[in-house]
Amino acid sequence: MERNKVKPDTILKNFRRDNHHFADLFNAALFDGEQVLKPDDLLEVDTDISSILKCNGHVETVQKVLDVVKKTAYGMDFVIWGLENQERIHYAMPLRHMVGDAFSYLNNCVSHSRYFQ
C-alpha cells in the first residue's frame, strides 16, 4: 500500500497564496476582523531573497526562500506582507525573519546603489 507524501507546509503555502485567505488571516490577526487589507489590492512578490554577499574581496552566496509574500501599494507607499508557516515552536524564528528581512533590504540596496557594486 502506497502512502501519500503530503507536507503540511506545502498545503499551507498553497492555501495562503490565495489573496482572500491571505487577507483574512492578516485582517483577523492585526485588525480585529475589520476588512482593512483587501484581496484585490494584494500583488504576488518573489519569495526567493537569495543574495550574493561581497566584502573585502570575499564573496559568498546565501540562499533563502520565504513561504508567501504579498505587496500592497497605496500611492507612492507600499507594504510588504510576509508569512512563514511553522508547525512547531522554534525560538530562533524571529532571528530567521530578521535575516530574511536583511537579505531583502540588501537585494534592494544592491540593485539601487553604487555602494554595493
C-alpha positions in Angstrom: 0.0 0.0 0.0 1.5 3.3 -1.1 1.3 6.2 1.3 0.7 9.8 0.2 3.7 12.1 0.7 2.0 15.3 1.7 3.8 18.1 3.5 1.6 20.3 5.7 3.9 23.3 4.8 3.2 22.9 1.1 -0.6 22.7 1.7 -0.5 25.9 3.9 1.6 27.7 1.3 -0.9 26.9 -1.4 -3.8 27.9 0.8 -2.2 31.2 1.9 -1.2 32.2 -1.7 -4.9 32.8 -2.3 -5.4 36.5 -1.8 -8.7 36.1 0.1 -7.2 33.6 2.6 -4.1 35.8 3.0 -6.1 38.9 3.6 -8.4 37.1 6.0 -5.5 36.0 8.2 -4.0 39.4 8.5 -7.3 41.2 9.0 -8.2 38.8 11.8 -4.8 38.9 13.5 -3.9 42.6 13.1 -7.2 44.5 12.5 -9.7 42.7 14.8 -11.5 41.3 11.9 -12.0 44.6 10.1 -11.5 44.3 6.4 -8.6 46.7 6.1 -6.4 44.5 3.8 -8.3 43.9 0.6 -7.7 40.8 -1.5 -7.8 42.8 -4.8 -5.0 45.1 -3.5 -2.5 42.2 -3.0 0.2 41.6 -5.5 2.4 38.5 -5.6 6.1 39.1 -4.7 9.0 36.8 -5.5 9.8 34.7 -2.4 13.4 34.0 -3.3 15.5 36.5 -1.5 18.8 34.7 -2.1 21.8 37.0 -2.4 25.5 37.4 -3.0 27.5 38.9 -0.2 30.7 40.7 -1.1 33.1 42.1 1.5 36.8 42.9 1.1 37.3 40.5 -1.8 35.4 37.7 -0.2 32.2 36.5 -2.0 29.6 34.2 -0.6 26.1 33.2 -1.7 23.3 32.9 0.8 20.0 31.2 -0.1 16.7 32.0 1.5 13.2 31.4 0.2 10.2 32.7 2.1 6.8 30.9 2.2 4.3 33.6 1.0 5.0 37.3 0.3 2.5 39.8 -1.0 2.7 43.6 -1.6 0.1 46.3 -1.4 0.6 49.8 -2.9 -1.0 52.9 -1.6 0.1 55.7 -4.0 3.8 56.1 -3.6 3.9 54.0 -0.4 3.8 50.2 -0.3 3.6 47.5 2.4 5.3 44.1 2.1 3.3 41.3 3.9 5.2 38.1 4.6 4.1 34.8 6.0 6.2 31.9 7.2 4.4 28.7 8.2 5.6 27.0 11.4 4.5 23.6 12.6 6.3 23.7 16.0 7.6 26.4 18.3 11.0 27.5 17.0 12.6 30.1 19.3 15.0 31.2 16.6 12.2 32.1 14.2 12.4 35.9 15.0 16.1 35.7 14.1 15.3 33.8 10.9 12.8 36.5 9.9 15.4 39.3 10.6 17.9 37.5 8.4 15.3 37.3 5.7 14.4 41.0 6.0 18.1 41.9 5.9 18.5 39.9 2.7 15.5 41.7 1.2 17.0 45.1 2.1 20.4 44.0 0.8 18.9 43.0 -2.6 17.2 46.3 -2.8 20.3 48.2 -1.9 22.5 46.2 -4.4 20.1 46.9 -7.2 19.7 50.6 -6.4 23.0 51.7 -5.0 26.5 52.2 -6.4 28.0 51.4 -2.9 27.3 47.7 -3.2 28.7 47.2 -6.8 
